[in-house]
Amino acid sequence: MQNLYLISLLFVYNHLMSPSNSPCLFDVVVVGAGPAGSATAYYLARGGLKVALLDKAEFPRDKTCGDGLTPRALRMLTIMGLITEIEKRAYRCNAITLRQSDTVTYPLSLDHLNGLPDYILVLPRLIFDDLVRQHALAAGATFLPHAWVEMITRATDGTVQIHLQGREPLSCALAVIATGANSALLRDLGLLQAPPPINRAARTYFENVEGLDDTIVLFFDDVELPGYGWVFPTSPTTANVGCGVFFDSPTSQPTLLKRLIQEHPYLRRLLKHARQTAPIKGYALRTDFSPAHSGNEYILVVGEAVGLVNPITGEGIDYALESAQLAAEAILEGLQGDRVARISIQNNYRTALAKKYRYQLMLNHMAQKFYFRYGTLEQLLARAQKKPHLRRAIVDACFGSSDPLVMFTPRTLWNIFGI
Ligand SMILES: Cc1cc2nc3c(=O)[nH]c(=O)nc-3n(C[C@H](O)[C@H](O)[C@H](O)COP(=O)(O)OP(=O)(O)OC[C@H]3O[C@@H](n4cnc5c(N)ncnc54)[C@H](O)[C@@H]3O)c2cc1C
């Protein structure tokens, strides 16, 4: 009720103040309150800007996900001052178990990740996303739920107009789009010329699961390639179970996951006495990162909306948090007083994205295409069970903790294919 009153007041105020030469109600409007949007709002509000964080959903809201927070995500949460809060609620895993069969199953240790945390946390997005959003609000951002953004335009006076379904537009100096894999707004704006290639994944939750430990499990037998199945413990007896593929598979992933749960020998053992506590849900994943799609002179695009998802692991929360920081740095540097250095904001952000991700993600795409094939993957997993160098290379490639070229060095290739 209090929220509704505040929102109505903001809209009336905004209506009275705009359009034309009046000051903007907000410096920046961030569209989408997933990790990318909320983190951007946090950095900008902490930097002293007036920020509105909009989402079509009311929070807390669920997001179909594996709920894994990688070492890179944990580093960003530490920088944001959120890690203690997250650790209190999350389940800690100290290794990743790779599974090709009952005989080829082994843990990969996460230590020596070039200064990154040596563990993974698993926390359902229903809780995680709301914690990041609340952190943005505590820093001074204003949240508007049920705010479905249909279009963003620029008025003749240079202000940016955010057009909402069934409501008055909001005006601001700059917009940030953080709408995740949902690319409709980006296409309507011409920021994406065509629908992006889509990857697909699905997940559900179980309680009373047997045989869980402090590792997350990735399994490759009986799943479509390139892709994998997973079991991510959310506690010693509960887990997020899912599968995903790096292409637009005609097989529906919820259907495939249902079949795996019923038939996969490993899952059948684990879930023998378990109870499913949530419906199976599928969602798209975008891995089509390109700095050219990072916005224009009045819009920046962050997180999965700019295609930032790792094409080997499918994780995107870490990239969402990292790109939020890069966008906020460019905005805080460019928005000085009344002068809006739009071109420099856009250029600085695009350059920072290209520097951080272009090389790493290009090699990750190559590694995915080369290794995620029947025959090659079995060979890699079987050899890595015995060869520490290979296990290290896999971890580094997964988490970007060293040069991803490691997957293509003569030593790595010899370890896999040598006699
Ligand atoms: C099944 C599955 C498993 C995954 N597992 C993992 C994992 O274990 N670890 C990991 O790191 N990543 C994982 N990912 C990827 C991860 O979920 C995403 O990369 C991440 O959520 C991207 O964050 P984001 O903030 O960019 O977008 P999102 O989290 O998708 O947030 C976008 C927000 O924008 C809002 N929105 C969209 N359109 C509009 C609009 N027009 N107006 C207003 N609001 C709008 C939505 O309501 C949503 O709240 C998984 C993905 C899938 C599908």
The ligand as an ORCA input file, in Angstrom:
! r2SCAN-3c Opt
* xyz 0 1
  C      17.995    -22.896    -16.561
  C      19.104    -21.887    -16.403
  C      20.119    -22.134    -15.502
  C      21.119    -21.166    -15.271
  N      22.055    -21.412    -14.310
  C      22.944    -20.443    -13.987
  C      23.829    -20.623    -12.891
  O      23.783    -21.636    -12.172
  N      24.717    -19.638    -12.612
  C      24.772    -18.500    -13.355
  O      25.631    -17.638    -13.079
  N      23.924    -18.297    -14.399
  C      23.004    -19.223    -14.715
  N      22.112    -19.005    -15.731
  C      22.157    -17.717    -16.448
  C      21.563    -16.616    -15.572
  O      20.300    -16.996    -15.099
  C      21.441    -15.304    -16.352
  O      22.574    -15.110    -17.143
  C      21.274    -14.126    -15.404
  O      20.024    -14.199    -14.748
  C      21.361    -12.803    -16.167
  O      21.080    -11.747    -15.279
  P      20.429    -10.394    -15.839
  O      20.308     -9.497    -14.674
  O      21.186     -9.942    -17.032
  O      18.970    -10.810    -16.368
  P      17.747    -11.508    -15.589
  O      18.205    -12.139    -14.347
  O      17.055    -12.345    -16.599
  O      16.814    -10.272    -15.195
  C      16.090     -9.565    -16.164
  C      14.947     -8.814    -15.482
  O      14.370     -7.909    -16.436
  C      12.983     -7.901    -16.282
  N      12.418     -7.464    -17.569
  C      12.546     -8.077    -18.769
  N      11.940     -7.341    -19.739
  C      11.437     -6.244    -19.122
  C      10.725     -5.095    -19.594
  N      10.434     -4.928    -20.888
  N      10.344     -4.151    -18.690
  C      10.652     -4.298    -17.374
  N      11.336     -5.355    -16.877
  C      11.724     -6.313    -17.746
  C      12.635     -9.330    -15.895
  O      11.401     -9.396    -15.197
  C      13.828     -9.713    -15.007
  O      13.563     -9.467    -13.646
  C      21.113    -19.957    -16.000
  C      20.105    -19.708    -16.945
  C      19.105    -20.667    -17.156
  C      18.015    -20.374    -18.152
*
